[in-house]
Amino acid sequence: MHIGDGLQLAGIIGLAALGTMLLVVGALGSGIVLLAVTAVWFWRLYRTAE
């Protein structure tokens, strides 16, 4: 794992946490969008690691 991968993973975790927090406080639209962006980013990172 390169340093860039670690930074991207930290960004993914941060966005997932922020999206989950927004869902919990009731900002459904923003929370869903952030979680969707996080899922796509994670999937692209996962696919390039293969």
C-alpha positions as CSV (number, residue, x, y, z in Angstrom):
1,M,0.0,0.0,0.0
2,H,1.4,3.4,-1.0
3,I,1.1,6.6,1.0
4,G,-1.5,7.9,-1.5
5,D,-3.7,4.8,-0.9
6,G,-3.6,5.4,2.8
7,L,-4.6,9.0,2.4
8,Q,-7.4,8.0,0.1
9,L,-8.6,5.4,2.6
10,A,-8.6,8.1,5.3
11,G,-10.6,10.4,3.1
12,I,-13.1,7.6,2.4
13,I,-13.5,6.9,6.1
14,G,-13.9,10.6,6.8
15,L,-16.6,11.0,4.1
16,A,-18.4,7.9,5.3
17,A,-18.4,9.2,8.9
18,L,-19.7,12.6,7.8
19,G,-22.4,11.1,5.6
20,T,-23.5,8.8,8.4
21,M,-23.6,11.8,10.8
22,L,-25.7,13.8,8.4
23,L,-28.2,10.9,8.1
24,V,-28.4,10.6,11.9
25,V,-29.2,14.3,12.3
26,G,-31.8,14.2,9.6
27,A,-30.1,15.8,6.6
28,L,-31.1,12.9,4.4
29,G,-30.3,14.3,1.0
30,S,-26.7,15.4,1.8
31,G,-26.1,12.2,3.8
32,I,-27.2,10.0,1.0
33,V,-25.1,11.9,-1.6
34,L,-22.0,11.8,0.6
35,L,-22.4,8.0,1.2
36,A,-23.0,7.5,-2.5
37,V,-19.8,9.4,-3.4
38,T,-17.9,7.5,-0.8
39,A,-19.1,4.2,-2.1
40,V,-18.1,5.1,-5.7
41,W,-14.7,6.3,-4.5
42,F,-14.1,3.2,-2.5
43,W,-15.1,1.0,-5.4
44,R,-12.7,2.7,-7.8
45,L,-9.9,2.5,-5.3
46,Y,-10.7,-1.2,-4.7
47,R,-10.8,-2.0,-8.4
48,T,-7.4,-0.3,-9.1
49,A,-5.9,-2.3,-6.3
50,E,-6.6,-5.7,-8.0
